[in-house]
């Protein structure tokens, strides 16, 4: 029986390179050739190879993202972000179900809300943040050197203010004054919360500063929402953990609430800011509205200064959190 050409070739290679070190070299070259063939000459094999890298990649590759180049960028961004910042990998997993929903724009009006957290520690950056165009919402840390002044100026400039309430986190990062933790009794918890609310003039709502531990604690979330209902304040879950029960508990107490869709500046580079901002717009087009959270970093402020001016041409309106809650209620 005659041998196939491939078998003849292999027999010739074995005869020519019978020494162990020669065979090892041949095997390495053969492996490289097969890898190149799979990735570049046979697209289906390349897709299977990428699918094997994990659930996040599969979710994106099996999504309905129209532009395959955009889909590829999305895979690389999520993977590199989680690897570079393990503490935020949970947040990336929370995002994944949202980002693969981005399919096509809706015909109705599209809205976004942008919250700038951590206002109050730096006066110069806080003032720069207040000068951003449009209806940006400012989340002010309580008991900070410049928090009260910046909150009052934001209100004077017609901006919306909220309390950025420090909450205990799984990383045990320090909270500063006003921190809410599971170690507090209900009376201590409520008293601390009320002092923080009083420290931020004109606050219309609250979101969590960190909080990966506390937002998972149902009893403390019940204490929080009971008081927010009494104070007529809304709540935005910054969603720093996938196990958060904050939004669910807010609903039980009839506290108006929203959840964060995108963190704009986990990596404060122009490339990442641009990627996340465009992802926010894509989610808004798919869902009608979306919430993004950023911080008063110089890079974030510089990016938003130019990006917010493009929204009208994109057919997207920047609105306050209060206005978005009104629209959410009216749609229901």
N, C-alpha and C positions, 0 to 999 in steps of 0.2 A: 504493500500500500504506500503510495507516495505521500511525503510529508508536506504540510502546508508551508507557504513561504515564511510565515512568522516562526514556525518551529525550526526551519532550516537556518534562519537568521540567528536564532537563539543558540542552536548547536554550534554554529560557526563562532559565535562570541565565546562560548564555553571552551572551545578548542583553542582559540587564540589567547584568551585571558583566563588560564586555569589556576593561576596563583590566587590565594585568598585576598590579598590587597588589591589585585586587579579586579576581581569580582565585586568587591565593595565599591570601587570607583564606578564600575559599570552600573551597579544598582542605584547609586546616587544620581547618576546622569539620567537614568531611565525614569526615576521618580520625579525629577524636575520636569522632564518632558511631559509626563502625564499630568502634573499639576498645571502647567501652562496650557495644555490642551483643555483641561476641565474648566479653567477660569475664562479663557479667551476664545477658544475655538468651539466650545460646546456650552452655550448659555445655560441650558437646563441643568447640566451638571454643576455649574457655578452656583445656581440658585439653591440646589440641594445642599451644597457645601455651606452656604451662608445660613440656610435654615437650621443647620445643626448647631449653630452658635448659641441658641437659647430662645426662650419664650418671647423676649422683647422683640428680637429680630423677626420671628415668625409673625407676630402681631402686625408688624409694619408691612412685611412682604405680602401678607394676605389681605391687606386693607385695600380700599378703593381709591387710594391717592392716585390722581390722574397722571401726574408727571413722574415717571420712574426716576428721573434724576433727583427730584425733590424727595422721593421716598428714600433713595439711597443716602441723601444728606441727613435725613431724619434718623436713620439707623445709626450712622456714624456719630451724630450728635448725642443721642441718648446713651450709647455705649460709652463714649469717651467721658461724658459728664458723670455717669455713675461711677466709673473707675477712678476718676480724679477726685471725686468728693463722695466717699461712701456714706457719709451722714445724710446726704440728700437722695440716696438711691431709692428710698421708700417713696419720696415725693415723685421721683421719675416714674415709678411703677403706677402711682396714682394717676399721673398724667396720661399714661399710654392709652387708656380707653377713650380719653377725650380726643387726643391728637389724631388717632386713626379714623375718627368720625368725619374728618374734614374732607368733604366730597365736592360739593358745589355750592355756590352762593344762593341764599334765599332771595326772593324777589322783594320782600318787605324790608323795612328800615333795619339797619344793623347798628348795634350799640356795643361799646366797650366802657368799662370802668377801670381806672388805674389808681391804685392805692400806693402811696409812698410811705413805707414804714420807717420807724426809728428816728422820727423827727424830734429834736430837742437837745441832743448832745452837742451839736456843732452849729453855732449861730450862722456862720458864713454860708455853709452848705444848705442850712435850713432856709435862709433868705433866697438863695439861688433856686431852691426847689419851689418856693412860693411864687417865683417869677415865671414859672412855666405857663405856657398858654393853655387855655381851656379848663374844663371842669375836673381837674385832678383832685382826688381826695387825700387828705393828709392824716396819717395815723401817728399820734404824738405819744411818746413815752412819758409816763407820769413822773413827777419829782425829778426832772432833769433841769440842768442850769438854764436852758432857753425854751423849755416846753411851753410854759404859760404864755410868754411873749409871742412865740411863733403861732400858737393856737389863736390868739387874739388878732394877730395880723392877718392870718389866713381868713378868719371870719370877716374882717374888715375888707379884704380884697374879694369877698364874695365866694370864697372857697369852702368846701366842706371839711369838717374836722371830726376825727374819731379818736377814741382812746386805744392805744396800742398796749394792751394789758400783759405784763410779763407773767408767764406761766411755767410751771416746772417742766423740765425736759429730761429725756432718757440719758442724755449726755452729761447731766449734772452741771451744765454751764450756769454761772452765777446770774441771778435775776435782777439784783438791785432792789431798791426800795419799791414796795408795792407788789412784790412777787407773790403769786398765788400758788400754793402747794397743797398736797394731800395731808401734810402735817398740821395744818391749821384746823381749828374747830370751826363749826359753821358760823359762830359769832365773830371769830377772828377773820375768817374768810370774807364775810360780808362787810365788816368794818374796813378792811384793807381795800376792798373793791370800791367802796363809797369814797374813801379818801382819794383814790386814784381818779375816779370820775370827777371829783371836785377840783383836782389839780390840772384838768384839761378843759378850759372854758369852751363852751359852745359845742361840746362833743355830741354828735347825733347817734353814735353807735360805738361798738367795740370790736376789735379783732385781737387774735392772740399773738403775742411775741414769744416765739419758740412754742412750748406747750405740747411737745410730743407725748409727755407723760400725762399732764392734767386733762387734755382734751379727750383722753381715753378713759377717764374716770367718771362714770355715770353720776355718782352721787354729787361730786363737786360741780359737774356741768348742770345738774339740777339746781344747785344753790345759785350758780351764776345766772342761769336763765330766769329763775324766779325773780331775782333782783333786777335784771334788765327789763323784764316785763313791767315791774313796778315803776322803773325809771323811764319807761317809754323809749328804750334804746334798741337799735337793731344789733345783729351779730354777723360778722363775716368770719368763717372758718378759714384760716390761712392754710389749713390742711398740711400740717407738718408730719402727719403720720396717717397711714392707711387705716388705722384702728380708731380714728376719731369718732366720737359719738356726739360731737358738739351740735352739728346741724340737725341731727335727729332729735336731740333733746330740746333744741330751740323750737322745733316744730311742735313738740308736745306741750310747750308752754306758750304757744302762739306768739313767739318772738320772731319778727321778720328776719330772715337770714339768707345769706348767699355763701357760696364756696368759691375759693380761689381756683382758677383754671391753670394759670401760668405764673411761674416765678421768672421775672425778666432778667435778673442779674445774679444768678448763682455763680456765674462767671462774668465778671464785669469787663468784658472785652467787646469791641465794636461788633465783631463777627457773631458772638453769642447773643448780644443784645438784639442785633438785627434779626437773627434767626428766631429768637423767642418772641419778639414783637410781631413778626410776620405770622408766627404760629398762633398768637393771640387773635390776630385779625382773621385767620383762617377758621378758628373755632367759632368766632362771632358770626362769620358768614354761614357756617353750617348750623349753628344753634340759635341764631338771632341775637345773642349777647354773650359776653365773656368778661371775666374779671382777671386782671393782671396785677401782680404785686412787685414793686421794685423798692429801691432804697436810695437815699441821697448820696450816692457815690458820684464823684466827679464825672466818671465815664457814663453813668446812667443819665445824669442830668444833661450832659452834652448831647447824648443820643436823642433823648426825648424832646429836647429843644427843637431839633430839626424834624423829627419823625411825626410829632403831633400836628405839625402844619400840613402834613400830607393827607390827613384823614378825610377831609371834605372831598378831595378828589377821588378818594377810594370809596366814597359813598358810606362812610362809617362815622358815627357821631360819638364823641367822648362825653359821658354823662357821669354825674355823681352816683355814689352807692345808693343814696336815698331815692334818686330818680329811677335807678335800675330796679329797686325793690317795688316801686310803684308800677312799673311796666310788668314785672313778673306777676304781681297780684292781679293786674288787669287781664293778663293773658289767661290766668287760671279761671 
